[in-house]
């Protein structure tokens, strides 16, 4: 796996979350169902995040991005593990749709190092090939799986939250921590 290189070119862009990008590196990514966090918790988180961002204007330094992740991303992870929402990914049909989609372009567009499908979110460790942007890969996976899951369940409408969390992996030890996190996540939810 290629890790973050502080001397190489990088870009930072913002959606609802800050995203640091560098070519041919690995990422830890979490994407979640649209109903995975209660609105009251999300409102509080959004207000605190807005205040923090107003005190830390763009462009954010790498240290500020790390602080942001510590203060805001980890809290979201904790809430996700409390299985809020309908938890439709517990359904084996839905899990299979997601797993098959993740594996479909394995070694064609990216290397998928590890993954888990939880009740209301998905964690992956992914390393896009040079010609594939992470945002394009994620759009493809989420768009396809949302359509297929809605079709399988006889539903329509938004399935995934638009934004996803991503973190560039910085070292082999960090990669190993993320792999262990995903594997422990699987055992905790079996």
C-alpha positions as CSV (number, residue, x, y, z in Angstrom):
1,X,0.0,0.0,0.0
2,X,1.1,3.6,-0.7
3,X,0.9,5.9,2.3
4,X,0.4,9.6,2.7
5,X,3.5,11.6,1.6
6,X,3.7,15.0,3.3
7,X,6.1,16.1,0.5
8,X,3.9,15.1,-2.4
9,X,1.1,17.1,-4.0
10,X,-2.2,17.1,-2.2
11,X,-5.5,18.8,-2.4
12,X,-8.1,19.6,0.2
13,X,-11.7,20.1,-0.6
14,X,-14.9,20.5,1.5
15,X,-18.3,19.0,1.2
16,X,-19.9,18.6,4.6
17,X,-16.5,17.2,5.7
18,X,-13.0,18.1,4.8
19,X,-11.3,15.7,2.3
20,X,-7.6,15.4,1.9
21,X,-6.6,13.8,-1.5
22,X,-3.3,12.5,-2.8
23,X,-2.8,10.2,-5.8
24,X,-2.3,6.4,-5.3
25,X,-2.7,6.3,-1.6
26,X,-4.9,4.1,0.6
27,X,-7.9,5.4,2.5
28,X,-10.0,4.3,5.4
29,X,-13.6,5.1,4.4
30,X,-16.9,5.0,6.2
31,X,-20.2,5.5,4.5
32,X,-23.6,5.2,6.2
33,X,-27.3,4.9,5.7
34,X,-29.3,8.2,5.6
35,X,-31.1,7.4,8.9
36,X,-28.0,6.1,10.8
37,X,-27.8,9.0,13.3
38,X,-30.8,10.7,15.1
39,X,-31.5,14.2,14.0
40,X,-31.0,15.7,17.6
41,X,-27.5,14.3,17.9
42,X,-26.7,15.4,14.3
43,X,-28.0,18.9,15.0
44,X,-25.7,19.2,18.1
45,X,-22.7,17.8,16.2
46,X,-23.4,20.2,13.3
47,X,-23.6,23.2,15.6
48,X,-20.3,22.3,17.4
49,X,-18.7,21.6,14.1
50,X,-19.8,24.9,12.6
51,X,-18.3,26.8,15.6
52,X,-15.0,24.9,15.3
53,X,-14.8,25.6,11.5
54,X,-15.5,29.3,12.1
55,X,-12.4,29.3,14.4
56,X,-10.3,27.3,11.9
57,X,-10.8,28.9,8.4
58,X,-9.6,27.2,5.2
59,X,-7.2,26.0,4.2
60,X,-6.8,23.6,7.1
61,X,-3.4,22.3,8.0
62,X,-2.8,18.6,8.3
63,X,-2.8,19.1,12.1
64,X,-6.2,20.8,12.0
65,X,-7.6,18.0,9.9
66,X,-6.3,15.5,12.5
67,X,-7.9,17.6,15.3
68,X,-11.2,17.8,13.3
69,X,-11.3,14.0,12.9
70,X,-10.6,13.5,16.6
71,X,-13.3,15.9,17.7
72,X,-16.0,15.1,15.1
73,X,-15.4,12.0,13.1
74,X,-14.8,9.7,16.1
75,X,-18.0,10.8,17.7
76,X,-19.9,9.9,14.5
77,X,-18.3,6.4,14.6
78,X,-19.4,5.9,18.2
79,X,-23.0,6.8,17.3
80,X,-23.0,4.6,14.2
81,X,-22.1,1.6,16.4
82,X,-25.2,2.2,18.5
83,X,-27.3,0.9,15.5
84,X,-29.7,3.8,15.1
85,X,-32.1,3.8,12.2
86,X,-33.8,0.9,10.4
87,X,-30.5,-1.0,10.2
88,X,-31.4,-2.4,6.8
89,X,-27.9,-3.7,6.2
90,X,-28.6,-6.4,8.8
91,X,-30.7,-8.0,6.0
92,X,-28.5,-10.7,4.3
93,X,-29.8,-9.6,0.9
94,X,-28.7,-6.1,1.5
95,X,-25.3,-7.2,2.9
96,X,-24.7,-9.3,-0.2
97,X,-25.5,-6.5,-2.5
98,X,-23.0,-4.3,-0.8
99,X,-20.3,-7.0,-0.6
100,X,-20.7,-7.9,-4.3
101,X,-20.5,-4.3,-5.3
102,X,-17.3,-3.7,-3.3
103,X,-15.7,-6.8,-4.8
104,X,-16.8,-6.2,-8.4
105,X,-14.0,-3.7,-9.3
106,X,-11.4,-5.3,-6.9
107,X,-8.1,-5.2,-8.7
108,X,-9.7,-3.4,-11.7
109,X,-10.2,0.1,-10.2
110,X,-8.8,-0.3,-6.7
111,X,-7.3,-2.7,-4.2
112,X,-9.8,-3.4,-1.4
113,X,-7.7,-4.3,1.6
114,X,-10.5,-4.9,4.1
115,X,-14.2,-4.2,4.6
116,X,-17.1,-4.8,6.9
117,X,-20.8,-4.2,6.4
118,X,-22.5,-3.2,9.7
119,X,-26.2,-2.6,10.4
120,X,-26.2,1.0,9.2
121,X,-22.8,1.7,7.8
122,X,-19.8,0.3,5.9
123,X,-16.1,0.5,6.6
124,X,-13.5,-0.1,3.9
125,X,-9.8,0.2,3.4
126,X,-9.3,1.0,-0.3
127,X,-6.4,2.0,-2.5
128,X,-7.7,3.5,-5.8
129,X,-5.6,2.9,-8.9
130,X,-4.0,6.0,-10.4
131,X,-6.7,6.6,-13.0
132,X,-9.6,6.3,-10.6
133,X,-10.6,9.1,-8.1
134,X,-11.9,8.0,-4.7
135,X,-15.0,10.2,-5.2
136,X,-15.9,8.5,-8.5
137,X,-15.4,5.0,-6.9
138,X,-17.6,5.9,-3.9
139,X,-20.3,7.4,-6.1
140,X,-20.4,4.3,-8.2
141,X,-20.6,1.9,-5.2
142,X,-23.2,4.0,-3.4
143,X,-25.4,4.7,-6.4
144,X,-25.5,1.1,-7.6
145,X,-26.1,-0.4,-4.1
146,X,-28.8,2.2,-3.3
147,X,-30.7,1.3,-6.4
148,X,-30.3,-2.5,-5.9
149,X,-31.2,-2.4,-2.2
150,X,-34.3,-0.3,-2.8
151,X,-35.3,-2.7,-5.6
152,X,-34.7,-5.7,-3.4
153,X,-36.8,-4.2,-0.5
154,X,-39.5,-2.7,-2.7
155,X,-38.6,0.8,-1.6
156,X,-37.5,4.0,-3.2
157,X,-35.8,7.2,-2.1
158,X,-32.5,8.0,-0.5
159,X,-30.6,5.1,1.0
160,X,-27.1,6.4,1.7
161,X,-26.1,9.7,3.2
162,X,-24.5,11.8,0.5
163,X,-21.3,12.5,2.2
164,X,-18.8,9.9,3.5
165,X,-15.8,10.0,5.8
166,X,-12.4,9.3,4.4
167,X,-8.9,9.3,6.0
168,X,-5.6,8.9,4.1
169,X,-3.6,6.1,5.7
170,X,-0.3,7.4,6.8
171,X,1.8,4.4,7.8
172,X,1.9,0.6,8.0
173,X,1.1,0.8,11.7
174,X,-2.0,2.9,11.0
175,X,-3.0,0.5,8.2
176,X,-2.7,-2.4,10.7
177,X,-4.8,-0.4,13.3
178,X,-7.6,0.2,10.7
179,X,-7.5,-3.5,9.7
180,X,-7.8,-4.6,13.3
181,X,-10.6,-2.1,13.9
182,X,-12.6,-3.5,11.0
183,X,-11.9,-7.1,12.0
184,X,-12.9,-6.4,15.6
185,X,-16.0,-4.6,14.3
186,X,-17.0,-7.7,12.5
187,X,-16.6,-9.9,15.7
188,X,-18.4,-7.3,17.8
189,X,-21.5,-7.4,15.5
190,X,-21.7,-11.1,14.8
